[in-house]
Amino acid sequence: MYPTLFKVGSIGISSFSVMVIIAFLVAYKISEMEFRRRGFEEGLVDTLLIACIIGGLVGAKVLFLFQNATISELISNPLRYLSSGLTFFGGFIGATILIWLITWKKKLDFWSVLDAIAPSLTIAYSIGRIGCFLVGDDYGTPSSLPWAVAFPQGAPPTTQRVHPTQIYETIAMAVVFAFLWRIRKQSPAPGWLTGITFVLMGIERFLIEFIRTTTPSFIPGLSQAQLISIALVAIGFFKFVKSNKVVKLKTKQ
């Protein structure tokens, strides 16, 4: 574990913060290449980067607070809850809302823009999970496997060896990114690549939740993240099928 990578004077720089910054930068450069290839207006990717940072951080914090604190707890100890804790799905939802607002205002096709962003989203997720591993957050359930890890300084700390689910997700999403990057030029209609991305992301997160310490939902045996994953898969599958139907109709005409 390396919760603090280095210090600037007396201020410790969190490894998670560094990895999040790297994730945003990598996603930005990859999106920039895709936006240029797809012929989007210059400067759009810069606007969307700012939107993703703002919407992502706000959304991630809001969902974290919803899952981990009551209103009375937040009021009694706001610094505890506001100074730490983020959730990926909250950030994903917050960023998507702002992306939709920007595309609506600029009269751009929302799904075409998401297609350009989709590969970078998965590699950013992969990099971000490295940060989770370094600070000992979002780890899995107890395990006796040879590669199981203990996080004595984690959040929360555990001396028991657990599944390093952060690394599982890093590897899985890196593979998804490689796949999406390979097929990105084959997209037959807007939303096709995004649909595939949503399905793969949803399946990956749904499965990993079975071996992860997580927040339960109102449905016994399923976590809140799994319910969101199911919705993500449903949206992705619907968009994928709809995109293929559009292509077939155009072909018949």
Rosetta blueprint (number, residue, H / E / L):
1 M L
2 Y L
3 P L
4 T E
5 L E
6 F E
7 K E
8 V E
9 G L
10 S L
11 I E
12 G E
13 I E
14 S E
15 S H
16 F H
17 S H
18 V H
19 M H
20 V H
21 I H
22 I H
23 A H
24 F H
25 L H
26 V H
27 A H
28 Y H
29 K H
30 I H
31 S H
32 E H
33 M H
34 E H
35 F H
36 R H
37 R H
38 R H
39 G L
40 F L
41 E L
42 E L
43 G L
44 L H
45 V H
46 D H
47 T H
48 L H
49 L H
50 I H
51 A H
52 C H
53 I H
54 I H
55 G H
56 G H
57 L H
58 V H
59 G H
60 A H
61 K H
62 V H
63 L H
64 F H
65 L H
66 F H
67 Q H
68 N H
69 A L
70 T L
71 I H
72 S H
73 E H
74 L H
75 I H
76 S H
77 N L
78 P H
79 L H
80 R H
81 Y H
82 L H
83 S L
84 S L
85 G L
86 L L
87 T L
88 F H
89 F H
90 G H
91 G H
92 F H
93 I H
94 G H
95 A H
96 T H
97 I H
98 L H
99 I H
100 W H
101 L H
102 I H
103 T H
104 W H
105 K H
106 K L
107 K L
108 L L
109 D L
110 F H
111 W H
112 S H
113 V H
114 L H
115 D H
116 A H
117 I H
118 A H
119 P H
120 S H
121 L H
122 T H
123 I H
124 A H
125 Y H
126 S H
127 I H
128 G H
129 R H
130 I H
131 G H
132 C H
133 F H
134 L H
135 V H
136 G L
137 D E
138 D L
139 Y L
140 G E
141 T L
142 P E
143 S L
144 S L
145 L L
146 P L
147 W L
148 A L
149 V E
150 A E
151 F E
152 P L
153 Q L
154 G L
155 A E
156 P L
157 P L
158 T E
159 T E
160 Q E
161 R E
162 V E
163 H L
164 P L
165 T H
166 Q H
167 I H
168 Y H
169 E H
170 T H
171 I H
172 A H
173 M H
174 A H
175 V H
176 V H
177 F H
178 A H
179 F H
180 L H
181 W H
182 R H
183 I H
184 R H
185 K H
186 Q H
187 S L
188 P L
189 A L
190 P L
191 G L
192 W H
193 L H
194 T H
195 G H
196 I H
197 T H
198 F H
199 V H
200 L H
201 M H
202 G H
203 I H
204 E H
205 R H
206 F H
207 L H
208 I H
209 E H
210 F H
211 I H
212 R E
213 T L
214 T L
215 T L
216 P E
217 S L
218 F L
219 I L
220 P L
221 G L
222 L L
223 S E
224 Q H
225 A H
226 Q H
227 L H
228 I H
229 S H
230 I H
231 A H
232 L H
233 V H
234 A H
235 I H
236 G H
237 F H
238 F H
239 K H
240 F H
241 V H
242 K H
243 S H
244 N H
245 K H
246 V H
247 V H
248 K H
249 L H
250 K H
251 T H
252 K H
253 Q L
